[in-house]
Amino acid sequence: MNISNHSVVSIHYTLTNNDGEVLDSSEGQAPLTYLHGVGNLISGLESELLGKAVGDEFEVSIAPADGYGELNEQLIQSVPLSAFEGVDKVEPGMQFRAAGPDGSEQLITVTAIDGDMVTINGNHPLAGVTLNFKVEITAIRDATEEEIEHGHVH
C-alpha cells in the first residue's frame, strides 16, 4: 500500500536545521501518526511522503515556503512593556497567544527587552528555516469514514 490522500500514516522522523541541530524527533517515542492529505503536516513534507510505502526511508530538505513560511519582518515589533499588564515578569523566550491581524489566533514570542520596550515576533518559530527531515514510514492504512470526516486520526 502506498501513501495517498486519506491514508493513515505512521512515521519516525528527525528534523534538523542547516547547522545539523536537532529541532524535533520521534526517536525513543511512538511514531507520529497522521491523516494524509488534509493539512496535518507541512505541505513540503506531505508532498514528499505521497506515494511512499512502508519501509521506505528518505531524507529531504524543505524550503521555508513549503514549511512554516518565510520570515515576515512586519510580524516583528517593539511594544511597550505596559502591553503585558498582569504578567509578573516578561522575559525573552516567553510565548503568548494573541489575535492576529485577520482575527485568527497567533503565537507571539518575546525576543528581547530594552528598558520599557519589548520586541515580539509573531512569526512561527521555524519561519524562514530550511527544514531537513530524515523519515522512515512504519505503517499505512486506509482511514475510517469517521477519521476522514473529522480530519484527524482516532
Secondary structure, 3 states (H helix, E strand, C coil): CECCCCEEEEEEEEEECCCCCEEEECCCCCCEEEECCCCCCCHHHHHHHCCCECCCEEEEEECHHHCCCCCCHHHEEEEEHHHHCCCCCCCCCCEEEEECCCCCEEEEEEEEEECCEEEEECCCCCCCCCEEEEEEEEEEEECCHHHHHHCCCC
